[in-house]
């Protein structure tokens, strides 16, 4: 044999598997983020627990953006996650989340109850962590956006 590698065109099954993987990875990350968010107060206390929860909230939104729109660039998902988190924090100024939270644990967890300005930078931290983790996970380089391995990863 000449040592040349055989190349085959990707099948439809490869595309489906790739699409599922693009959604599965952020979905698993979202589940792990929820677990971390729910357990953080049992491990940490005070402001550290509170602000870790804020960062994890934005991180969860980051992963959910990628579940819904898996081809979204990481920085776009981070901006959306941070913006959404800030919008929810500002919504707390209306008192509606506090009213809903008094009747529903889920509403309290999702919407919070009380506006707290120091929470705002922590949303940016959580979104930035998501962006950094995704950047480490996603292949980069020529052809990476088209689903091909980057040049430095080819054999």
C-alpha positions as CSV (number, residue, x, y, z in Angstrom):
1,X,0.0,0.0,0.0
2,X,1.1,3.5,-0.7
3,X,0.2,4.8,2.8
4,X,-2.3,7.2,1.5
5,X,-5.3,7.7,3.7
6,X,-8.8,6.8,2.4
7,X,-11.2,9.7,2.6
8,X,-14.9,9.4,2.6
9,X,-17.6,12.0,2.5
10,X,-19.4,12.5,5.8
11,X,-22.7,10.6,5.9
12,X,-26.1,12.0,7.0
13,X,-25.7,10.0,10.2
14,X,-22.4,11.9,10.9
15,X,-24.3,15.2,10.6
16,X,-27.1,14.0,12.9
17,X,-24.6,12.7,15.5
18,X,-22.7,16.0,15.3
19,X,-25.8,18.0,15.7
20,X,-26.8,15.9,18.8
21,X,-23.4,16.3,20.2
22,X,-23.5,20.1,19.7
23,X,-26.6,20.1,21.9
24,X,-25.7,17.3,24.3
25,X,-22.5,18.9,25.6
26,X,-24.0,22.2,26.7
27,X,-27.1,20.3,28.0
28,X,-24.9,18.2,30.3
29,X,-23.0,21.3,31.3
30,X,-26.3,23.0,32.2
31,X,-27.3,20.1,34.4
32,X,-23.9,20.1,36.1
33,X,-24.3,23.9,36.6
34,X,-27.8,23.4,38.2
35,X,-26.4,20.8,40.5
36,X,-23.5,23.2,41.5
37,X,-25.9,26.1,41.9
38,X,-28.2,24.1,44.2
39,X,-25.4,22.7,46.3
40,X,-23.2,25.8,46.5
41,X,-25.0,27.1,49.6
42,X,-24.5,23.9,51.5
43,X,-20.8,24.1,50.9
44,X,-20.1,27.8,51.0
45,X,-21.5,30.6,53.2
46,X,-22.3,34.3,53.2
47,X,-21.4,36.5,50.3
48,X,-19.2,33.9,48.7
49,X,-22.2,31.5,48.3
50,X,-24.4,34.3,47.1
51,X,-22.1,35.6,44.4
52,X,-21.1,32.1,43.4
53,X,-24.8,31.5,42.8
54,X,-25.1,34.7,40.7
55,X,-22.2,33.6,38.5
56,X,-23.6,30.1,38.2
57,X,-27.0,31.6,37.2
58,X,-25.4,33.4,34.3
59,X,-23.3,30.3,33.4
60,X,-26.5,28.2,33.3
61,X,-28.1,30.8,30.9
62,X,-24.9,30.6,28.8
63,X,-25.3,26.8,28.4
64,X,-29.0,27.0,27.7
65,X,-28.3,29.5,24.9
66,X,-26.0,26.9,23.4
67,X,-28.6,24.1,23.8
68,X,-31.2,26.2,22.0
69,X,-28.8,27.6,19.3
70,X,-25.7,25.3,19.3
71,X,-24.0,27.2,16.5
72,X,-23.9,30.4,18.4
73,X,-20.5,31.9,18.9
74,X,-19.3,31.7,22.5
75,X,-19.0,35.5,22.9
76,X,-22.5,36.0,21.6
77,X,-23.8,33.4,24.1
78,X,-21.9,35.1,26.9
79,X,-23.4,38.5,26.0
80,X,-26.9,37.0,25.8
81,X,-26.4,35.2,29.2
82,X,-25.1,38.4,30.9
83,X,-27.8,40.6,29.4
84,X,-30.6,38.2,30.3
85,X,-29.2,37.9,33.9
86,X,-29.0,41.6,34.3
87,X,-32.5,42.0,32.9
88,X,-33.9,39.5,35.5
89,X,-32.0,41.4,38.2
90,X,-33.5,44.7,37.0
91,X,-36.9,43.1,36.8
92,X,-36.6,42.5,40.6
93,X,-37.0,46.3,41.0
94,X,-40.7,45.9,40.0
95,X,-41.6,43.7,42.9
96,X,-43.2,41.1,40.6
97,X,-40.6,38.5,41.2
98,X,-40.9,38.8,45.0
99,X,-44.7,38.4,44.7
100,X,-44.3,35.3,42.5
101,X,-41.5,34.0,44.7
102,X,-43.7,34.1,47.7
103,X,-46.0,31.6,46.0
104,X,-43.5,29.4,44.1
105,X,-40.1,28.0,44.9
106,X,-39.4,27.7,41.2
107,X,-40.2,31.4,40.6
108,X,-37.9,32.3,43.5
109,X,-35.1,30.3,42.1
110,X,-35.5,31.5,38.5
111,X,-36.4,35.2,39.1
112,X,-35.0,35.9,42.5
113,X,-36.8,38.3,44.8
114,X,-34.7,41.4,45.7
115,X,-32.6,43.7,43.5
116,X,-29.0,43.8,44.6
117,X,-26.6,45.9,42.5
118,X,-23.4,44.0,43.6
119,X,-24.9,41.0,41.8
120,X,-24.5,42.6,38.4
121,X,-20.7,42.1,37.9
122,X,-21.0,38.4,39.0
123,X,-23.3,37.8,36.0
124,X,-20.5,38.9,33.7
125,X,-18.1,36.6,35.6
126,X,-20.4,33.6,35.1
127,X,-20.8,34.4,31.4
128,X,-17.1,34.9,30.9
129,X,-16.4,31.5,32.6
130,X,-18.8,29.9,30.1
131,X,-17.1,31.6,27.2
132,X,-13.7,30.5,28.4
133,X,-14.7,26.8,29.0
134,X,-16.4,26.7,25.6
135,X,-13.3,28.2,24.0
136,X,-11.2,25.4,25.5
137,X,-13.7,22.8,24.3
138,X,-14.3,23.9,20.7
139,X,-11.7,23.2,18.0
140,X,-10.2,26.4,16.6
141,X,-8.3,27.2,13.5
142,X,-9.0,27.1,9.7
143,X,-12.1,25.1,8.9
144,X,-13.2,24.7,12.5
145,X,-16.5,26.6,11.9
146,X,-17.4,24.3,9.0
147,X,-17.2,21.2,11.3
148,X,-13.8,20.2,9.9
149,X,-10.8,19.6,12.3
150,X,-8.5,22.6,12.6
151,X,-5.2,22.5,10.7
152,X,-3.1,21.9,13.9
153,X,-5.2,18.9,14.8
154,X,-5.0,17.1,11.5
155,X,-2.7,14.1,11.2
